[in-house]
Amino acid sequence: MATIKRDSMEATSELSAQLKSTTLSTPTSTPSAKPPRSHLTTLPPPILNTIFSHLLDTELVNANISNVSYTHTLQPSGTLQFQASRPPFPVHTALFRVSKKLSEAARAYFYAQNLFIRFTFRTPDARHAKTMLADSGVLFSVAGFSALEASTSHAMDLVLVEKDSTQKRAVVMFPAQYLPRLVNFMDQASKATTSWASGHKLEMSVRNTYAFPISRLQGDLLEPFRFLSSFSSVAISPANLLPGYAEGLQTSMTTAFTPASWLTTVSALADRAEEAAAGKEDGEVGRQLYNAAIIAQTYAYLTHPEDLHSQPEAFAKGVQRLRWRCELGVGNSILAQHGHDKPHTHTHTHTETQPSLTPALARDLLTAETALSAALSLATNSPSPTSNPWLATLPVDLVPPNAEAWFADAERGVCWWRLGLAHAALGEFLFAAGDLERAVEMLGGGDAERTGEVEGLFEWVRGSIDWERRPGEGLRRAAVLARRV
């Protein structure tokens, strides 16, 4: 039987009927909730801080805009009130009033990033205050006297007193980035007039630390003053400072500067660090004191290179050995603080050779590895710029001279030993084995007890090597973790 051919219109009409009879069922389940809207307070801290930097960083907000000029009037109280040609710090303080959570984050960033210094100048002659502020190049706030007096969140109070005067002539606030300009003005004034420093007193107190390492805060706020000298009096409050730091800085500023006295003062910081690091409970203090001594050395060669480079070879040797001692001390204090100075006393199975690291521990162990590598570089006078600690902060022409002969083989052996401990703590047992093998060779038989300890550590490390792991994985893993701090 022949198949009847269907008309195309028939197919279309059937489809049309089906479409008319089709209905859409109403879903019984509720639609999924919309994802929450992103707010500033929900952003990751690195992104939020980047936003804050463009709105609240006094350096960035002043980029590529006109300079500030100041005028002043003398108030009936005798205090100078300044006016600025434009807002000196055009930051966006509206962030402080958006919400409680955002306000707290914005204020914390604002004060910690800028490190404001409240500067008070007491002098019988208002012209001296005007000259200092106008000619030093310091960019300062022109907020009213009462507002500045009520401030409690700034980083430091600095008071300069001329001839024991009680008359306040100026009270201003400025970020720490301008502190070197003020210090340079004082230095130039003392050189131009020999009696200038002896006719002035300084008072300093750190009010807030913002959870910064104390050594870093001292470096930003106080270390620039170390090379001002011959003041009649300097009073530095020891609150919020490392032990002994205030006393040493006071001594430096009230006597004439000499390279020998400077080296003695900085060496005293290292002595205190050694004492503090002897006990684990004070390990962090010891580490910060070592860092403070390193910062002091860096500032010295940045601010007084001619004086220091003109000294005899014995002075350069003392400086390099002090830097070596500090770098070694930083690494040792971190290892002891986290219990990695004697890791071979802990037993583990072969599958447990990869250490358990937190972001903070990873950061600290990488810091220890870097410091111990720097100590080894100094002791071997390595030509590699990547490991020479001076080149991280100084131009090549300011780096003090060094010589391998200034260090003994046993001291190089100690560097290899401690570097091996750091590599073992990071799970780099192959690297650690190489370090410790060199340590045994360098230490020799001069100290049988120490050599025996290193040999025992070498056997433990060699037995912990996982030959299926690629060298460097532990360092890379720690670097990833450390970025989360």
WOBELHU-V711662 format. One record per pair of residues at least 6 apart in sequence whose ideal C-beta (glycine too) atoms are under 6 Angstrom apart, sorted by the first residue. I is the first residue (numbers start at 0). J is the second residue. If there is no record, write none. Layout:
i=I j=J
i=I j=J
This chain:
i=39 j=101
i=40 j=100
i=40 j=101
i=51 j=108
i=52 j=59
i=53 j=59
i=54 j=91
i=55 j=90
i=55 j=108
i=55 j=109
i=56 j=112
i=57 j=88
i=57 j=113
i=57 j=174
i=58 j=176
i=60 j=89
i=60 j=90
i=67 j=83
i=67 j=84
i=67 j=85
i=67 j=87
i=68 j=84
i=69 j=81
i=69 j=83
i=70 j=82
i=71 j=79
i=71 j=81
i=72 j=80
i=74 j=80
i=77 j=166
i=78 j=144
i=78 j=167
i=79 j=125
i=79 j=128
i=79 j=168
i=79 j=169
i=81 j=141
i=82 j=141
i=83 j=141
i=87 j=138
i=87 j=140
i=94 j=105
i=95 j=102
i=95 j=105
i=95 j=106
i=110 j=152
i=111 j=209
i=113 j=174
i=114 j=154
i=114 j=175
i=114 j=219
i=115 j=153
i=115 j=154
i=115 j=172
i=115 j=174
i=116 j=155
i=116 j=157
i=116 j=173
i=116 j=175
i=117 j=153
i=117 j=156
i=117 j=172
i=118 j=157
i=118 j=171
i=119 j=158
i=119 j=170
i=120 j=128
i=120 j=159
i=120 j=168
i=120 j=169
i=121 j=160
i=121 j=164
i=121 j=166
i=121 j=167
i=122 j=128
i=122 j=161
i=122 j=164
i=122 j=168
i=123 j=164
i=125 j=168
i=128 j=168
i=128 j=169
i=135 j=180
i=135 j=181
i=135 j=184
i=136 j=180
i=137 j=173
i=137 j=177
i=137 j=180
i=137 j=181
i=138 j=177
i=139 j=171
i=139 j=173
i=140 j=172
i=144 j=170
i=147 j=170
i=147 j=172
i=154 j=207
i=155 j=205
i=155 j=220
i=156 j=204
i=157 j=203
i=158 j=202
i=160 j=200
i=161 j=199
i=162 j=198
i=175 j=219
i=175 j=220
i=178 j=223
i=179 j=223
i=182 j=223
i=185 j=227
i=188 j=195
i=189 j=195
i=189 j=196
i=196 j=229
i=196 j=230
i=197 j=229
i=197 j=231
i=199 j=230
i=200 j=231
i=200 j=232
i=201 j=230
i=201 j=233
i=202 j=234
i=203 j=235
i=204 j=236
i=205 j=239
i=208 j=216
i=208 j=239
i=213 j=241
i=213 j=287
i=214 j=287
i=214 j=290
i=214 j=291
i=217 j=291
i=218 j=294
i=222 j=294
i=222 j=298
i=225 j=251
i=226 j=256
i=226 j=302
i=226 j=303
i=227 j=252
i=228 j=255
i=228 j=256
i=229 j=255
i=230 j=252
i=230 j=253
i=233 j=249
i=233 j=252
i=233 j=253
i=235 j=245
i=235 j=248
i=235 j=249
i=237 j=245
i=241 j=287
i=241 j=288
i=241 j=291
i=243 j=271
i=247 j=264
i=247 j=267
i=251 j=264
i=258 j=306
i=258 j=307
i=258 j=310
i=262 j=317
i=265 j=292
i=265 j=295
i=266 j=321
i=268 j=288
i=268 j=291
i=268 j=292
i=269 j=292
i=269 j=324
i=269 j=325
i=271 j=288
i=272 j=285
i=272 j=288
i=272 j=289
i=272 j=328
i=275 j=281
i=275 j=284
i=275 j=285
i=276 j=282
i=276 j=285
i=276 j=332
i=279 j=335
i=282 j=332
i=282 j=335
i=282 j=336
i=285 j=332
i=286 j=329
i=286 j=332
i=289 j=325
i=289 j=328
i=289 j=329
i=292 j=325
i=293 j=325
i=296 j=322
i=297 j=392
i=300 j=307
i=300 j=393
i=300 j=397
i=304 j=397
i=315 j=399
i=315 j=400
i=316 j=405
i=318 j=399
i=319 j=401
i=323 j=374
i=323 j=377
i=323 j=378
i=326 j=370
i=326 j=373
i=326 j=374
i=326 j=388
i=327 j=374
i=329 j=370
i=330 j=367
i=330 j=370
i=330 j=371
i=330 j=417
i=333 j=363
i=333 j=367
i=334 j=340
i=334 j=367
i=334 j=420
i=339 j=424
i=342 j=423
i=343 j=456
i=343 j=459
i=352 j=463
i=352 j=465
i=353 j=426
i=354 j=426
i=356 j=480
i=358 j=480
i=358 j=483
i=358 j=484
i=359 j=484
i=361 j=477
i=361 j=480
i=361 j=481
i=362 j=481
i=362 j=484
i=364 j=424
i=364 j=425
i=365 j=477
i=365 j=481
i=367 j=421
i=368 j=421
i=371 j=417
i=371 j=418
i=371 j=421
i=372 j=386
i=373 j=388
i=374 j=414
i=375 j=414
i=376 j=386
i=376 j=387
i=378 j=406
i=378 j=410
i=378 j=411
i=378 j=414
i=379 j=403
i=380 j=401
i=380 j=403
i=384 j=390
i=389 j=398
i=408 j=441
i=409 j=442
i=409 j=445
i=411 j=441
i=412 j=438
i=412 j=441
i=412 j=442
i=415 j=434
i=415 j=437
i=415 j=438
i=416 j=438
i=416 j=453
i=418 j=434
i=419 j=431
i=419 j=434
i=419 j=435
i=422 j=430
i=422 j=431
i=423 j=431
i=423 j=460
i=425 j=473
i=425 j=474
i=425 j=477
i=426 j=473
i=427 j=473
i=428 j=460
i=428 j=463
i=428 j=464
i=429 j=464
i=429 j=470
i=431 j=460
i=432 j=460
i=432 j=461
i=435 j=453
i=435 j=456
i=435 j=457
i=438 j=453
i=439 j=453
i=439 j=454
i=442 j=450
